[in-house]
Amino acid sequence: FQIANEWLNQHTQWDDVELAAVKIATIAASSNDSIEIALQWLPFIKTSTLQNETQQRVIKRWYRYDQQSA
């Protein structure tokens, strides 16, 4: 996740950054070690509906392995 995170940070001018952010946030949320990466990519999702849906997905996945923190 960290390598993908760094790569996308360098390529933010691309049109598909928003969709990549959704994918990275969703996948990263499946691991306790990567929850910070998941949360860090949410602001890159500019479409409010998509951002809300992704945020809910991230929280639900986070809740599965760390209910207290989520």
All heavy atoms as a GROMACS GRO file, in nm:
protein
  582
    1PHE      N    1   0.081  -0.120   0.000
    1PHE     CA    2   0.000   0.000   0.000
    1PHE      C    3   0.086   0.126   0.000
    1PHE      O    4   0.052   0.225  -0.063
    1PHE     CB    5  -0.093   0.004   0.122
    1PHE     CG    6  -0.195  -0.105   0.122
    1PHE    CD1    7  -0.198  -0.200   0.221
    1PHE    CD2    8  -0.291  -0.111   0.023
    1PHE    CE1    9  -0.293  -0.299   0.222
    1PHE    CE2   10  -0.387  -0.210   0.022
    1PHE     CZ   11  -0.388  -0.304   0.122
    2GLN      N   12   0.193   0.124   0.073
    2GLN     CA   13   0.277   0.242   0.085
    2GLN      C   14   0.336   0.283  -0.050
    2GLN      O   15   0.341   0.401  -0.083
    2GLN     CB   16   0.389   0.219   0.188
    2GLN     CG   17   0.466   0.344   0.222
    2GLN     CD   18   0.380   0.451   0.286
    2GLN    OE1   19   0.288   0.420   0.361
    2GLN    NE2   20   0.410   0.575   0.257
    3ILE      N   21   0.378   0.184  -0.129
    3ILE     CA   22   0.436   0.215  -0.260
    3ILE      C   23   0.331   0.277  -0.352
    3ILE      O   24   0.357   0.378  -0.418
    3ILE     CB   25   0.497   0.089  -0.324
    3ILE    CG1   26   0.618   0.044  -0.241
    3ILE    CG2   27   0.537   0.114  -0.468
    3ILE    CD1   28   0.673  -0.092  -0.280
    4ALA      N   29   0.211   0.220  -0.353
    4ALA     CA   30   0.102   0.277  -0.434
    4ALA      C   31   0.066   0.417  -0.386
    4ALA      O   32   0.040   0.507  -0.465
    4ALA     CB   33  -0.020   0.186  -0.429
    5ASN      N   34   0.065   0.435  -0.256
    5ASN     CA   35   0.037   0.565  -0.197
    5ASN      C   36   0.138   0.669  -0.244
    5ASN      O   37   0.101   0.778  -0.288
    5ASN     CB   38   0.039   0.553  -0.045
    5ASN     CG   39   0.008   0.682   0.025
    5ASN    OD1   40  -0.087   0.751  -0.010
    5ASN    ND2   41   0.086   0.714   0.125
    6GLU      N   42   0.265   0.637  -0.239
    6GLU     CA   43   0.369   0.730  -0.282
    6GLU      C   44   0.360   0.759  -0.431
    6GLU      O   45   0.374   0.872  -0.475
    6GLU     CB   46   0.507   0.674  -0.246
    6GLU     CG   47   0.533   0.672  -0.097
    6GLU     CD   48   0.660   0.597  -0.060
    6GLU    OE1   49   0.738   0.560  -0.149
    6GLU    OE2   50   0.679   0.575   0.061
    7TRP      N   51   0.336   0.656  -0.510
    7TRP     CA   52   0.326   0.673  -0.655
    7TRP      C   53   0.211   0.766  -0.692
    7TRP      O   54   0.226   0.857  -0.772
    7TRP     CB   55   0.308   0.538  -0.723
    7TRP     CG   56   0.306   0.547  -0.872
    7TRP    CD1   57   0.414   0.550  -0.954
    7TRP    CD2   58   0.191   0.554  -0.955
    7TRP    NE1   59   0.371   0.559  -1.084
    7TRP    CE2   60   0.236   0.562  -1.088
    7TRP    CE3   61   0.054   0.556  -0.930
    7TRP    CZ2   62   0.149   0.570  -1.195
    7TRP    CZ3   63  -0.033   0.565  -1.037
    7TRP    CH2   64   0.014   0.572  -1.167
    8LEU      N   65   0.096   0.746  -0.633
    8LEU     CA   66  -0.019   0.829  -0.664
    8LEU      C   67  -0.001   0.972  -0.616
    8LEU      O   68  -0.050   1.066  -0.678
    8LEU     CB   69  -0.147   0.769  -0.607
    8LEU     CG   70  -0.206   0.658  -0.693
    8LEU    CD1   71  -0.321   0.590  -0.619
    8LEU    CD2   72  -0.255   0.711  -0.826
    9ASN      N   73   0.069   0.989  -0.506
    9ASN     CA   74   0.098   1.125  -0.459
    9ASN      C   75   0.178   1.203  -0.563
    9ASN      O   76   0.166   1.325  -0.573
    9ASN     CB   77   0.174   1.123  -0.327
    9ASN     CG   78   0.082   1.119  -0.208
    9ASN    OD1   79  -0.027   1.172  -0.211
    9ASN    ND2   80   0.127   1.054  -0.101
   10GLN      N   81   0.259   1.134  -0.640
   10GLN     CA   82   0.341   1.198  -0.743
   10GLN      C   83   0.263   1.221  -0.872
   10GLN      O   84   0.309   1.293  -0.959
   10GLN     CB   85   0.464   1.114  -0.771
   10GLN     CG   86   0.557   1.102  -0.652
   10GLN     CD   87   0.668   1.002  -0.676
   10GLN    OE1   88   0.679   0.943  -0.783
   10GLN    NE2   89   0.750   0.980  -0.575
   11HIS      N   90   0.148   1.159  -0.889
   11HIS     CA   91   0.072   1.166  -1.014
   11HIS      C   92  -0.068   1.221  -0.994
   11HIS      O   93  -0.163   1.175  -1.055
   11HIS     CB   94   0.066   1.027  -1.078
   11HIS     CG   95   0.199   0.976  -1.119
   11HIS    ND1   96   0.280   0.907  -1.034
   11HIS    CD2   97   0.269   0.989  -1.235
   11HIS    CE1   98   0.393   0.877  -1.096
   11HIS    NE2   99   0.389   0.926  -1.218
   12THR      N  100  -0.082   1.321  -0.912
   12THR     CA  101  -0.214   1.373  -0.879
   12THR      C  102  -0.279   1.451  -0.991
   12THR      O  103  -0.395   1.487  -0.982
   12THR     CB  104  -0.209   1.462  -0.753
   12THR    OG1  105  -0.113   1.566  -0.774
   12THR    CG2  106  -0.176   1.382  -0.630
   13GLN      N  107  -0.208   1.479  -1.100
   13GLN     CA  108  -0.268   1.550  -1.210
   13GLN      C  109  -0.351   1.458  -1.300
   13GLN      O  110  -0.419   1.505  -1.389
   13GLN     CB  111  -0.160   1.623  -1.293
   13GLN     CG  112  -0.078   1.534  -1.383
   13GLN     CD  113   0.039   1.465  -1.313
   13GLN    OE1  114   0.056   1.476  -1.193
   13GLN    NE2  115   0.119   1.393  -1.388
   14TRP      N  116  -0.348   1.331  -1.277
   14TRP     CA  117  -0.420   1.236  -1.361
   14TRP      C  118  -0.569   1.243  -1.334
   14TRP      O  119  -0.613   1.261  -1.221
   14TRP     CB  120  -0.369   1.096  -1.338
   14TRP     CG  121  -0.229   1.076  -1.389
   14TRP    CD1  122  -0.138   1.172  -1.423
   14TRP    CD2  123  -0.164   0.952  -1.410
   14TRP    NE1  124  -0.023   1.116  -1.464
   14TRP    CE2  125  -0.034   0.981  -1.457
   14TRP    CE3  126  -0.202   0.821  -1.393
   14TRP    CZ2  127   0.057   0.882  -1.489
   14TRP    CZ3  128  -0.111   0.722  -1.424
   14TRP    CH2  129   0.017   0.753  -1.472
   15ASP      N  130  -0.650   1.223  -1.435
   15ASP     CA  131  -0.796   1.230  -1.422
   15ASP      C  132  -0.854   1.118  -1.336
   15ASP      O  133  -0.960   1.134  -1.276
   15ASP     CB  134  -0.862   1.225  -1.560
   15ASP     CG  135  -0.831   1.348  -1.642
   15ASP    OD1  136  -0.800   1.453  -1.584
   15ASP    OD2  137  -0.838   1.337  -1.765
   16ASP      N  138  -0.788   1.007  -1.331
   16ASP     CA  139  -0.843   0.893  -1.257
   16ASP      C  140  -0.794   0.884  -1.113
   16ASP      O  141  -0.809   0.782  -1.048
   16ASP     CB  142  -0.813   0.763  -1.332
   16ASP     CG  143  -0.665   0.739  -1.353
   16ASP    OD1  144  -0.584   0.827  -1.324
   16ASP    OD2  145  -0.630   0.629  -1.400
   17VAL      N  146  -0.736   0.991  -1.060
   17VAL     CA  147  -0.688   0.990  -0.922
   17VAL      C  148  -0.803   0.965  -0.825
   17VAL      O  149  -0.788   0.893  -0.728
   17VAL     CB  150  -0.614   1.121  -0.888
   17VAL    CG1  151  -0.589   1.133  -0.738
   17VAL    CG2  152  -0.483   1.127  -0.963
   18GLU      N  153  -0.918   1.023  -0.854
   18GLU     CA  154  -1.033   1.005  -0.767
   18GLU      C  155  -1.071   0.857  -0.754
   18GLU      O  156  -1.089   0.806  -0.644
   18GLU     CB  157  -1.152   1.086  -0.817
   18GLU     CG  158  -1.272   1.079  -0.725
   18GLU     CD  159  -1.383   1.171  -0.770
   18GLU    OE1  160  -1.417   1.172  -0.891
   18GLU    OE2  161  -1.438   1.240  -0.684
   19LEU      N  162  -1.079   0.788  -0.866
   19LEU     CA  163  -1.114   0.645  -0.862
   19LEU      C  164  -1.003   0.562  -0.800
   19LEU      O  165  -1.030   0.466  -0.728
   19LEU     CB  166  -1.148   0.595  -1.002
   19LEU     CG  167  -1.273   0.657  -1.063
   19LEU    CD1  168  -1.294   0.605  -1.205
   19LEU    CD2  169  -1.395   0.628  -0.977
   20ALA      N  170  -0.880   0.599  -0.825
   20ALA     CA  171  -0.768   0.530  -0.761
   20ALA      C  172  -0.773   0.550  -0.610
   20ALA      O  173  -0.748   0.456  -0.534
   20ALA     CB  174  -0.636   0.579  -0.817
   21ALA      N  175  -0.810   0.670  -0.566
   21ALA     CA  176  -0.821   0.698  -0.423
   21ALA      C  177  -0.928   0.611  -0.359
   21ALA      O  178  -0.910   0.561  -0.247
   21ALA     CB  179  -0.852   0.846  -0.401
   22VAL      N  180  -1.039   0.591  -0.429
   22VAL     CA  181  -1.145   0.503  -0.378
   22VAL      C  182  -1.090   0.362  -0.360
   22VAL      O  183  -1.110   0.299  -0.255
   22VAL     CB  184  -1.266   0.501  -0.475
   22VAL    CG1  185  -1.365   0.392  -0.436
   22VAL    CG2  186  -1.334   0.637  -0.477
   23LYS      N  187  -1.021   0.313  -0.459
   23LYS     CA  188  -0.967   0.176  -0.453
   23LYS      C  189  -0.864   0.162  -0.342
   23LYS      O  190  -0.867   0.066  -0.264
   23LYS     CB  191  -0.907   0.136  -0.587
   23LYS     CG  192  -1.011   0.116  -0.694
   23LYS     CD  193  -0.948   0.077  -0.825
   23LYS     CE  194  -1.056   0.063  -0.931
   23LYS     NZ  195  -1.001   0.021  -1.060
   24ILE      N  196  -0.771   0.257  -0.334
   24ILE     CA  197  -0.668   0.248  -0.230
   24ILE      C  198  -0.729   0.258  -0.092
   24ILE      O  199  -0.695   0.180  -0.003
   24ILE     CB  200  -0.561   0.358  -0.250
   24ILE    CG1  201  -0.478   0.327  -0.373
   24ILE    CG2  202  -0.472   0.369  -0.127
   24ILE    CD1  203  -0.377   0.433  -0.406
   25ALA      N  204  -0.820   0.351  -0.072
   25ALA     CA  205  -0.883   0.366   0.060
   25ALA      C  206  -0.957   0.240   0.100
   25ALA      O  207  -0.947   0.194   0.213
   25ALA     CB  208  -0.978   0.486   0.059
   26THR      N  209  -1.030   0.183   0.006
   26THR     CA  210  -1.109   0.062   0.035
   26THR      C  211  -1.019  -0.056   0.066
   26THR      O  212  -1.042  -0.128   0.164
   26THR     CB  213  -1.202   0.030  -0.083
   26THR    OG1  214  -1.286   0.143  -0.108
   26THR    CG2  215  -1.289  -0.090  -0.052
   27ILE      N  216  -0.916  -0.076  -0.013
   27ILE     CA  217  -0.825  -0.188   0.009
   27ILE      C  218  -0.743  -0.168   0.136
   27ILE      O  219  -0.728  -0.260   0.216
   27ILE     CB  220  -0.734  -0.209  -0.113
   27ILE    CG1  221  -0.817  -0.255  -0.233
   27ILE    CG2  222  -0.624  -0.310  -0.083
   27ILE    CD1  223  -0.743  -0.252  -0.365
   28ALA      N  224  -0.690  -0.049   0.155
   28ALA     CA  225  -0.607  -0.022   0.272
   28ALA      C  226  -0.684  -0.037   0.402
   28ALA      O  227  -0.628  -0.075   0.504
   28ALA     CB  228  -0.547   0.119   0.262
   29ALA      N  229  -0.813  -0.010   0.399
   29ALA     CA  230  -0.895  -0.019   0.520
   29ALA      C  231  -0.908  -0.162   0.570
   29ALA      O  232  -0.951  -0.185   0.683
   29ALA     CB  233  -1.033   0.040   0.495
   30SER      N  234  -0.869  -0.258   0.490
   30SER     CA  235  -0.878  -0.398   0.531
   30SER      C  236  -0.764  -0.439   0.623
   30SER      O  237  -0.764  -0.550   0.674
   30SER     CB  238  -0.877  -0.489   0.407
   30SER     OG  239  -0.990  -0.461   0.328
   31SER      N  240  -0.670  -0.352   0.645
   31SER     CA  241  -0.554  -0.384   0.728
   31SER      C  242  -0.534  -0.277   0.834
   31SER      O  243  -0.533  -0.158   0.804
   31SER     CB  244  -0.429  -0.392   0.639
   31SER     OG  245  -0.314  -0.398   0.719
   32ASN      N  246  -0.517  -0.320   0.956
   32ASN     CA  247  -0.495  -0.227   1.066
   32ASN      C  248  -0.371  -0.142   1.042
   32ASN      O  249  -0.366  -0.025   1.080
   32ASN     CB  250  -0.483  -0.303   1.198
   32ASN     CG  251  -0.485  -0.211   1.318
   32ASN    OD1  252  -0.556  -0.111   1.319
   32ASN    ND2  253  -0.408  -0.245   1.418
   33ASP      N  254  -0.271  -0.198   0.977
   33ASP     CA  255  -0.147  -0.126   0.951
   33ASP      C  256  -0.165  -0.015   0.848
   33ASP      O  257  -0.083   0.075   0.839
   33ASP     CB  258  -0.039  -0.222   0.901
   33ASP     CG  259  -0.001  -0.324   1.007
   33ASP    OD1  260  -0.015  -0.293   1.127
   33ASP    OD2  261   0.041  -0.434   0.969
   34SER      N  262  -0.271  -0.021   0.768
   34SER     CA  263  -0.288   0.073   0.658
   34SER      C  264  -0.407   0.166   0.673
   34SER      O  265  -0.441   0.237   0.579
   34SER     CB  266  -0.302  -0.006   0.528
   34SER     OG  267  -0.190  -0.086   0.506
   35ILE      N  268  -0.470   0.170   0.788
   35ILE     CA  269  -0.589   0.253   0.804
   35ILE      C  270  -0.556   0.401   0.785
   35ILE      O  271  -0.636   0.477   0.731
   35ILE     CB  272  -0.661   0.227   0.938
   35ILE    CG1  273  -0.800   0.290   0.937
   35ILE    CG2  274  -0.580   0.277   1.056
   35ILE    CD1  275  -0.894   0.235   0.835
   36GLU      N  276  -0.436   0.444   0.826
   36GLU     CA  277  -0.398   0.584   0.806
   36GLU      C  278  -0.392   0.618   0.658
   36GLU      O  279  -0.430   0.727   0.616
   36GLU     CB  280  -0.264   0.616   0.873
   36GLU     CG  281  -0.271   0.623   1.023
   36GLU     CD  282  -0.252   0.487   1.090
   36GLU    OE1  283  -0.206   0.392   1.020
   36GLU    OE2  284  -0.286   0.474   1.207
   37ILE      N  285  -0.345   0.525   0.577
   37ILE     CA  286  -0.341   0.546   0.432
   37ILE      C  287  -0.482   0.558   0.378
   37ILE      O  288  -0.512   0.645   0.296
   37ILE     CB  289  -0.264   0.433   0.362
   37ILE    CG1  290  -0.116   0.441   0.400
   37ILE    CG2  291  -0.282   0.440   0.210
   37ILE    CD1  292  -0.032   0.325   0.352
   38ALA      N  293  -0.571   0.472   0.423
   38ALA     CA  294  -0.710   0.477   0.378
   38ALA      C  295  -0.772   0.612   0.408
   38ALA      O  296  -0.834   0.675   0.322
   38ALA     CB  297  -0.792   0.365   0.443
   39LEU      N  298  -0.754   0.659   0.529
   39LEU     CA  299  -0.812   0.787   0.570
   39LEU      C  300  -0.749   0.905   0.496
   39LEU      O  301  -0.815   1.003   0.465
   39LEU     CB  302  -0.799   0.805   0.721
   39LEU     CG  303  -0.873   0.702   0.807
   39LEU    CD1  304  -0.841   0.721   0.954
   39LEU    CD2  305  -1.023   0.710   0.782
   40GLN      N  306  -0.622   0.894   0.468
   40GLN     CA  307  -0.550   1.002   0.400
   40GLN      C  308  -0.597   1.021   0.256
   40GLN      O  309  -0.588   1.131   0.202
   40GLN     CB  310  -0.402   0.968   0.410
   40GLN     CG  311  -0.310   1.021   0.310
   40GLN     CD  312  -0.167   0.970   0.334
   40GLN    OE1  313  -0.143   0.873   0.405
   40GLN    NE2  314  -0.073   1.037   0.276
   41TRP      N  315  -0.650   0.916   0.192
   41TRP     CA  316  -0.694   0.927   0.053
   41TRP      C  317  -0.837   0.976   0.037
   41TRP      O  318  -0.878   1.014  -0.073
   41TRP     CB  319  -0.673   0.794  -0.019
   41TRP     CG  320  -0.531   0.782  -0.061
   41TRP    CD1  321  -0.430   0.720   0.007
   41TRP    CD2  322  -0.472   0.841  -0.176
   41TRP    NE1  323  -0.312   0.737  -0.060
   41TRP    CE2  324  -0.335   0.810  -0.173
   41TRP    CE3  325  -0.521   0.918  -0.281
   41TRP    CZ2  326  -0.247   0.853  -0.272
   41TRP    CZ3  327  -0.434   0.959  -0.380
   41TRP    CH2  328  -0.299   0.927  -0.375
   42LEU      N  329  -0.914   0.980   0.143
   42LEU     CA  330  -1.053   1.026   0.131
   42LEU      C  331  -1.066   1.168   0.076
   42LEU      O  332  -1.155   1.192  -0.007
   42LEU     CB  333  -1.125   1.013   0.266
   42LEU     CG  334  -1.152   0.870   0.313
   42LEU    CD1  335  -1.213   0.872   0.452
   42LEU    CD2  336  -1.240   0.796   0.215
   43PRO      N  337  -0.983   1.264   0.114
   43PRO     CA  338  -0.997   1.400   0.059
   43PRO      C  339  -0.974   1.410  -0.092
   43PRO      O  340  -1.016   1.506  -0.155
   43PRO     CB  341  -0.892   1.480   0.134
   43PRO     CG  342  -0.866   1.403   0.258
   43PRO     CD  343  -0.885   1.260   0.221
   44PHE      N  344  -0.908   1.311  -0.152
   44PHE     CA  345  -0.885   1.313  -0.296
   44PHE      C  346  -1.010   1.278  -0.375
   44PHE      O  347  -1.014   1.293  -0.497
   44PHE     CB  348  -0.772   1.217  -0.335
   44PHE     CG  349  -0.636   1.268  -0.297
   44PHE    CD1  350  -0.579   1.235  -0.176
   44PHE    CD2  351  -0.567   1.352  -0.383
   44PHE    CE1  352  -0.454   1.283  -0.141
   44PHE    CE2  353  -0.441   1.401  -0.348
   44PHE     CZ  354  -0.385   1.366  -0.226
   45ILE      N  355  -1.112   1.231  -0.305
   45ILE     CA  356  -1.239   1.195  -0.370
   45ILE      C  357  -1.327   1.319  -0.366
   45ILE      O  358  -1.381   1.355  -0.262
   45ILE     CB  359  -1.305   1.075  -0.299
   45ILE    CG1  360  -1.207   0.959  -0.291
   45ILE    CG2  361  -1.433   1.035  -0.371
   45ILE    CD1  362  -1.251   0.847  -0.198
   46LYS      N  363  -1.338   1.387  -0.479
   46LYS     CA  364  -1.405   1.517  -0.484
   46LYS      C  365  -1.557   1.507  -0.497
   46LYS      O  366  -1.629   1.596  -0.455
   46LYS     CB  367  -1.350   1.600  -0.601
   46LYS     CG  368  -1.201   1.624  -0.592
   46LYS     CD  369  -1.164   1.695  -0.464
   46LYS     CE  370  -1.014   1.717  -0.456
   46LYS     NZ  371  -0.968   1.758  -0.326
   47THR      N  372  -1.606   1.398  -0.552
   47THR     CA  373  -1.750   1.379  -0.566
   47THR      C  374  -1.805   1.341  -0.429
   47THR      O  375  -1.769   1.238  -0.373
   47THR     CB  376  -1.781   1.268  -0.668
   47THR    OG1  377  -1.712   1.296  -0.790
   47THR    CG2  378  -1.929   1.255  -0.693
   48SER      N  379  -1.892   1.425  -0.374
   48SER     CA  380  -1.936   1.406  -0.234
   48SER      C  381  -2.005   1.272  -0.211
   48SER      O  382  -1.981   1.208  -0.110
   48SER     CB  383  -2.025   1.522  -0.190
   48SER     OG  384  -2.141   1.530  -0.269
   49THR      N  385  -2.088   1.229  -0.304
   49THR     CA  386  -2.156   1.100  -0.287
   49THR      C  387  -2.056   0.986  -0.284
   49THR      O  388  -2.063   0.898  -0.198
   49THR     CB  389  -2.258   1.076  -0.401
   49THR    OG1  390  -2.348   1.187  -0.405
   49THR    CG2  391  -2.334   0.948  -0.382
   50LEU      N  392  -1.962   0.989  -0.375
   50LEU     CA  393  -1.859   0.886  -0.381
   50LEU      C  394  -1.770   0.890  -0.257
   50LEU      O  395  -1.735   0.786  -0.202
   50LEU     CB  396  -1.776   0.903  -0.508
   50LEU     CG  397  -1.673   0.797  -0.540
   50LEU    CD1  398  -1.737   0.659  -0.550
   50LEU    CD2  399  -1.602   0.831  -0.670
   51GLN      N  400  -1.738   1.010  -0.210
   51GLN     CA  401  -1.657   1.022  -0.090
   51GLN      C  402  -1.731   0.965   0.031
   51GLN      O  403  -1.673   0.893   0.112
   51GLN     CB  404  -1.618   1.167  -0.064
   51GLN     CG  405  -1.522   1.180   0.053
   51GLN     CD  406  -1.486   1.323   0.085
   51GLN    OE1  407  -1.576   1.406   0.101
   51GLN    NE2  408  -1.359   1.352   0.096
   52ASN      N  409  -1.859   0.997   0.045
   52ASN     CA  410  -1.938   0.946   0.157
   52ASN      C  411  -1.948   0.794   0.153
   52ASN      O  412  -1.934   0.728   0.256
   52ASN     CB  413  -2.077   1.009   0.157
   52ASN     CG  414  -2.076   1.155   0.196
   52ASN    OD1  415  -1.984   1.202   0.262
   52ASN    ND2  416  -2.177   1.228   0.153
   53GLU      N  417  -1.975   0.739   0.035
   53GLU     CA  418  -1.984   0.593   0.022
   53GLU      C  419  -1.851   0.526   0.057
   53GLU      O  420  -1.849   0.425   0.126
   53GLU     CB  421  -2.026   0.556  -0.120
   53GLU     CG  422  -2.169   0.592  -0.153
   53GLU     CD  423  -2.201   0.570  -0.300
   53GLU    OE1  424  -2.113   0.530  -0.378
   53GLU    OE2  425  -2.317   0.596  -0.336
   54THR      N  426  -1.742   0.584   0.010
   54THR     CA  427  -1.610   0.527   0.038
   54THR      C  428  -1.578   0.539   0.186
   54THR      O  429  -1.526   0.445   0.246
   54THR     CB  430  -1.503   0.598  -0.047
   54THR    OG1  431  -1.540   0.589  -0.185
   54THR    CG2  432  -1.367   0.534  -0.025
   55GLN      N  433  -1.610   0.652   0.246
   55GLN     CA  434  -1.585   0.670   0.390
   55GLN      C  435  -1.663   0.566   0.470
   55GLN      O  436  -1.609   0.507   0.564
   55GLN     CB  437  -1.624   0.810   0.431
   55GLN     CG  438  -1.589   0.843   0.574
   55GLN     CD  439  -1.616   0.990   0.605
   55GLN    OE1  440  -1.677   1.063   0.529
   55GLN    NE2  441  -1.570   1.033   0.720
   56GLN      N  442  -1.787   0.542   0.434
   56GLN     CA  443  -1.866   0.440   0.504
   56GLN      C  444  -1.805   0.302   0.486
   56GLN      O  445  -1.798   0.224   0.582
   56GLN     CB  446  -2.010   0.440   0.452
   56GLN     CG  447  -2.088   0.562   0.495
   56GLN     CD  448  -2.227   0.566   0.433
   56GLN    OE1  449  -2.271   0.473   0.368
   56GLN    NE2  450  -2.296   0.677   0.453
   57ARG      N  451  -1.759   0.273   0.366
   57ARG     CA  452  -1.696   0.143   0.338
   57ARG      C  453  -1.569   0.127   0.421
   57ARG      O  454  -1.543   0.020   0.478
   57ARG     CB  455  -1.666   0.133   0.188
   57ARG     CG  456  -1.643  -0.007   0.142
   57ARG     CD  457  -1.628  -0.016  -0.010
   57ARG     NE  458  -1.738   0.051  -0.080
   57ARG     CZ  459  -1.720   0.144  -0.175
   57ARG    NH1  460  -1.599   0.182  -0.210
   57ARG    NH2  461  -1.823   0.198  -0.234
   58VAL      N  462  -1.489   0.233   0.429
   58VAL     CA  463  -1.365   0.229   0.506
   58VAL      C  464  -1.396   0.204   0.654
   58VAL      O  465  -1.334   0.119   0.718
   58VAL     CB  466  -1.285   0.361   0.488
   58VAL    CG1  467  -1.176   0.375   0.593
   58VAL    CG2  468  -1.226   0.368   0.348
   59ILE      N  469  -1.492   0.276   0.708
   59ILE     CA  470  -1.528   0.260   0.849
   59ILE      C  471  -1.582   0.120   0.877
   59ILE      O  472  -1.546   0.059   0.978
   59ILE     CB  473  -1.628   0.369   0.892
   59ILE    CG1  474  -1.557   0.506   0.892
   59ILE    CG2  475  -1.685   0.340   1.030
   59ILE    CD1  476  -1.648   0.624   0.908
   60LYS      N  477  -1.664   0.068   0.787
   60LYS     CA  478  -1.717  -0.068   0.807
   60LYS      C  479  -1.606  -0.171   0.808
   60LYS      O  480  -1.605  -0.262   0.891
   60LYS     CB  481  -1.818  -0.102   0.698
   60LYS     CG  482  -1.951  -0.033   0.718
   60LYS     CD  483  -2.047  -0.067   0.606
   60LYS     CE  484  -2.176   0.012   0.620
   60LYS     NZ  485  -2.268  -0.012   0.508
   61ARG      N  486  -1.510  -0.159   0.716
   61ARG     CA  487  -1.399  -0.254   0.712
   61ARG      C  488  -1.311  -0.239   0.836
   61ARG      O  489  -1.264  -0.338   0.892
   61ARG     CB  490  -1.317  -0.235   0.586
   61ARG     CG  491  -1.387  -0.287   0.465
   61ARG     CD  492  -1.299  -0.281   0.343
   61ARG     NE  493  -1.372  -0.336   0.230
   61ARG     CZ  494  -1.315  -0.399   0.131
   61ARG    NH1  495  -1.185  -0.417   0.130
   61ARG    NH2  496  -1.388  -0.446   0.033
   62TRP      N  497  -1.286  -0.116   0.876
   62TRP     CA  498  -1.207  -0.089   0.995
   62TRP      C  499  -1.275  -0.148   1.117
   62TRP      O  500  -1.211  -0.208   1.203
   62TRP     CB  501  -1.190   0.061   1.006
   62TRP     CG  502  -1.099   0.112   1.114
   62TRP    CD1  503  -1.010   0.041   1.189
   62TRP    CD2  504  -1.086   0.248   1.156
   62TRP    NE1  505  -0.944   0.126   1.276
   62TRP    CE2  506  -0.988   0.252   1.257
   62TRP    CE3  507  -1.148   0.367   1.117
   62TRP    CZ2  508  -0.952   0.370   1.320
   62TRP    CZ3  509  -1.111   0.483   1.180
   62TRP    CH2  510  -1.014   0.485   1.281
   63TYR      N  511  -1.406  -0.133   1.125
   63TYR     CA  512  -1.485  -0.182   1.238
   63TYR      C  513  -1.472  -0.334   1.253
   63TYR      O  514  -1.476  -0.386   1.365
   63TYR     CB  515  -1.632  -0.142   1.220
   63TYR     CG  516  -1.721  -0.179   1.335
   63TYR    CD1  517  -1.726  -0.101   1.450
   63TYR    CD2  518  -1.801  -0.294   1.329
   63TYR    CE1  519  -1.808  -0.135   1.555
   63TYR    CE2  520  -1.883  -0.328   1.434
   63TYR     CZ  521  -1.886  -0.249   1.547
   63TYR     OH  522  -1.968  -0.283   1.651
   64ARG      N  523  -1.457  -0.403   1.144
   64ARG     CA  524  -1.447  -0.551   1.147
   64ARG      C  525  -1.331  -0.600   1.231
   64ARG      O  526  -1.339  -0.703   1.296
   64ARG     CB  527  -1.436  -0.608   1.007
   64ARG     CG  528  -1.562  -0.600   0.929
   64ARG     CD  529  -1.546  -0.664   0.794
   64ARG     NE  530  -1.660  -0.634   0.709
   64ARG     CZ  531  -1.658  -0.642   0.579
   64ARG    NH1  532  -1.549  -0.680   0.516
   64ARG    NH2  533  -1.765  -0.613   0.508
   65TYR      N  534  -1.219  -0.527   1.229
   65TYR     CA  535  -1.102  -0.574   1.304
   65TYR      C  536  -1.064  -0.485   1.422
   65TYR      O  537  -0.978  -0.522   1.500
   65TYR     CB  538  -0.981  -0.597   1.212
   65TYR     CG  539  -0.933  -0.475   1.138
   65TYR    CD1  540  -0.849  -0.384   1.199
   65TYR    CD2  541  -0.972  -0.451   1.008
   65TYR    CE1  542  -0.807  -0.271   1.134
   65TYR    CE2  543  -0.929  -0.340   0.940
   65TYR     CZ  544  -0.845  -0.250   1.003
   65TYR     OH  545  -0.803  -0.140   0.936
   66ASP      N  546  -1.125  -0.368   1.434
   66ASP     CA  547  -1.093  -0.280   1.549
   66ASP      C  548  -1.216  -0.195   1.582
   66ASP      O  549  -1.220  -0.076   1.553
   66ASP     CB  550  -0.973  -0.192   1.514
   66ASP     CG  551  -0.918  -0.119   1.636
   66ASP    OD1  552  -0.981  -0.124   1.744
   66ASP    OD2  553  -0.810  -0.056   1.622
   67GLN      N  554  -1.312  -0.257   1.646
   67GLN     CA  555  -1.440  -0.190   1.675
   67GLN      C  556  -1.421  -0.067   1.761
   67GLN      O  557  -1.486   0.035   1.739
   67GLN     CB  558  -1.535  -0.289   1.742
   67GLN     CG  559  -1.577  -0.401   1.653
   67GLN     CD  560  -1.665  -0.501   1.724
   67GLN    OE1  561  -1.704  -0.481   1.838
   67GLN    NE2  562  -1.696  -0.611   1.656
   68GLN      N  563  -1.335  -0.075   1.858
   68GLN     CA  564  -1.318   0.037   1.951
   68GLN      C  565  -1.261   0.160   1.880
   68GLN      O  566  -1.307   0.272   1.902
   68GLN     CB  567  -1.228  -0.004   2.066
   68GLN     CG  568  -1.223   0.097   2.177
   68GLN     CD  569  -1.146   0.045   2.297
   68GLN    OE1  570  -1.081  -0.057   2.290
   68GLN    NE2  571  -1.156   0.117   2.407
   69SER      N  572  -1.162   0.144   1.796
   69SER     CA  573  -1.100   0.257   1.727
   69SER      C  574  -1.191   0.316   1.620
   69SER      O  575  -1.194   0.436   1.599
   69SER     CB  576  -0.968   0.216   1.664
   69SER     OG  577  -0.875   0.185   1.764
   70ALA      N  578  -1.262   0.228   1.549
   70ALA     CA  579  -1.351   0.275   1.440
   70ALA      C  580  -1.462   0.358   1.499
   70ALA      O  581  -1.504   0.456   1.445
   70ALA     CB  582  -1.406   0.157   1.362
   0.00000   0.00000   0.00000
